[in-house]
Amino acid sequence: ESYRQGPKEEEQAPKALMAIDGIGWDWSYMANEKRTMLLLLMKKFQQNLL
């Protein structure tokens, strides 16, 4: 059953992410973008309730 490479495949994603981090990919904007979007949606929802 050498065709089964479950653990090896699972390890490839973190290595790819580390490679992206290694060239200076900034992940922080994604978290900030989600937070901003949530705040805007909450504000709009509150306005619709009034």
Biotite code that builds the C-alpha atoms (Angstrom):
import biotite.structure as struc

atoms = struc.array([
    struc.Atom([0.000, 0.000, 0.000], chain_id="A", res_id=1, res_name="GLU", atom_name="CA", element="C"),
    struc.Atom([2.723, 2.449, -0.927], chain_id="A", res_id=2, res_name="SER", atom_name="CA", element="C"),
    struc.Atom([0.166, 4.620, -2.726], chain_id="A", res_id=3, res_name="TYR", atom_name="CA", element="C"),
    struc.Atom([-1.196, 5.778, 0.647], chain_id="A", res_id=4, res_name="ARG", atom_name="CA", element="C"),
    struc.Atom([0.716, 8.830, 1.772], chain_id="A", res_id=5, res_name="GLN", atom_name="CA", element="C"),
    struc.Atom([-1.715, 10.375, 4.257], chain_id="A", res_id=6, res_name="GLY", atom_name="CA", element="C"),
    struc.Atom([0.784, 11.801, 6.760], chain_id="A", res_id=7, res_name="PRO", atom_name="CA", element="C"),
    struc.Atom([3.118, 13.096, 4.042], chain_id="A", res_id=8, res_name="LYS", atom_name="CA", element="C"),
    struc.Atom([0.284, 14.938, 2.305], chain_id="A", res_id=9, res_name="GLU", atom_name="CA", element="C"),
    struc.Atom([-0.828, 16.508, 5.577], chain_id="A", res_id=10, res_name="GLU", atom_name="CA", element="C"),
    struc.Atom([2.695, 17.815, 6.208], chain_id="A", res_id=11, res_name="GLU", atom_name="CA", element="C"),
    struc.Atom([2.910, 19.573, 2.845], chain_id="A", res_id=12, res_name="GLN", atom_name="CA", element="C"),
    struc.Atom([0.423, 22.335, 3.670], chain_id="A", res_id=13, res_name="ALA", atom_name="CA", element="C"),
    struc.Atom([2.281, 23.694, 6.730], chain_id="A", res_id=14, res_name="PRO", atom_name="CA", element="C"),
    struc.Atom([5.553, 23.598, 4.772], chain_id="A", res_id=15, res_name="LYS", atom_name="CA", element="C"),
    struc.Atom([3.915, 25.592, 1.978], chain_id="A", res_id=16, res_name="ALA", atom_name="CA", element="C"),
    struc.Atom([2.611, 28.138, 4.463], chain_id="A", res_id=17, res_name="LEU", atom_name="CA", element="C"),
    struc.Atom([6.050, 28.402, 6.024], chain_id="A", res_id=18, res_name="MET", atom_name="CA", element="C"),
    struc.Atom([7.528, 29.021, 2.590], chain_id="A", res_id=19, res_name="ALA", atom_name="CA", element="C"),
    struc.Atom([5.043, 31.815, 1.977], chain_id="A", res_id=20, res_name="ILE", atom_name="CA", element="C"),
    struc.Atom([5.885, 33.284, 5.395], chain_id="A", res_id=21, res_name="ASP", atom_name="CA", element="C"),
    struc.Atom([9.554, 32.986, 4.492], chain_id="A", res_id=22, res_name="GLY", atom_name="CA", element="C"),
    struc.Atom([9.148, 35.358, 1.540], chain_id="A", res_id=23, res_name="ILE", atom_name="CA", element="C"),
    struc.Atom([7.371, 37.961, 3.637], chain_id="A", res_id=24, res_name="GLY", atom_name="CA", element="C"),
    struc.Atom([3.678, 37.150, 3.269], chain_id="A", res_id=25, res_name="TRP", atom_name="CA", element="C"),
    struc.Atom([1.750, 39.205, 5.824], chain_id="A", res_id=26, res_name="ASP", atom_name="CA", element="C"),
    struc.Atom([-1.131, 37.241, 7.344], chain_id="A", res_id=27, res_name="TRP", atom_name="CA", element="C"),
    struc.Atom([-2.163, 39.994, 9.771], chain_id="A", res_id=28, res_name="SER", atom_name="CA", element="C"),
    struc.Atom([-4.183, 41.940, 7.203], chain_id="A", res_id=29, res_name="TYR", atom_name="CA", element="C"),
    struc.Atom([-6.526, 38.960, 6.834], chain_id="A", res_id=30, res_name="MET", atom_name="CA", element="C"),
    struc.Atom([-7.406, 39.017, 10.526], chain_id="A", res_id=31, res_name="ALA", atom_name="CA", element="C"),
    struc.Atom([-7.823, 42.797, 10.454], chain_id="A", res_id=32, res_name="ASN", atom_name="CA", element="C"),
    struc.Atom([-9.970, 42.602, 7.333], chain_id="A", res_id=33, res_name="GLU", atom_name="CA", element="C"),
    struc.Atom([-12.291, 40.026, 8.913], chain_id="A", res_id=34, res_name="LYS", atom_name="CA", element="C"),
    struc.Atom([-12.616, 42.109, 12.069], chain_id="A", res_id=35, res_name="ARG", atom_name="CA", element="C"),
    struc.Atom([-13.419, 45.250, 10.085], chain_id="A", res_id=36, res_name="THR", atom_name="CA", element="C"),
    struc.Atom([-16.006, 43.397, 8.005], chain_id="A", res_id=37, res_name="MET", atom_name="CA", element="C"),
    struc.Atom([-17.665, 41.976, 11.125], chain_id="A", res_id=38, res_name="LEU", atom_name="CA", element="C"),
    struc.Atom([-17.827, 45.418, 12.731], chain_id="A", res_id=39, res_name="LEU", atom_name="CA", element="C"),
    struc.Atom([-19.383, 46.914, 9.594], chain_id="A", res_id=40, res_name="LEU", atom_name="CA", element="C"),
    struc.Atom([-21.950, 44.120, 9.371], chain_id="A", res_id=41, res_name="LEU", atom_name="CA", element="C"),
    struc.Atom([-22.849, 44.478, 13.046], chain_id="A", res_id=42, res_name="MET", atom_name="CA", element="C"),
    struc.Atom([-23.276, 48.232, 12.626], chain_id="A", res_id=43, res_name="LYS", atom_name="CA", element="C"),
    struc.Atom([-25.498, 47.780, 9.578], chain_id="A", res_id=44, res_name="LYS", atom_name="CA", element="C"),
    struc.Atom([-27.558, 45.127, 11.377], chain_id="A", res_id=45, res_name="PHE", atom_name="CA", element="C"),
    struc.Atom([-28.068, 47.430, 14.367], chain_id="A", res_id=46, res_name="GLN", atom_name="CA", element="C"),
    struc.Atom([-29.180, 50.267, 12.080], chain_id="A", res_id=47, res_name="GLN", atom_name="CA", element="C"),
    struc.Atom([-31.749, 47.987, 10.454], chain_id="A", res_id=48, res_name="ASN", atom_name="CA", element="C"),
    struc.Atom([-33.206, 47.143, 13.864], chain_id="A", res_id=49, res_name="LEU", atom_name="CA", element="C"),
    struc.Atom([-33.835, 50.793, 14.728], chain_id="A", res_id=50, res_name="LEU", atom_name="CA", element="C"),
])
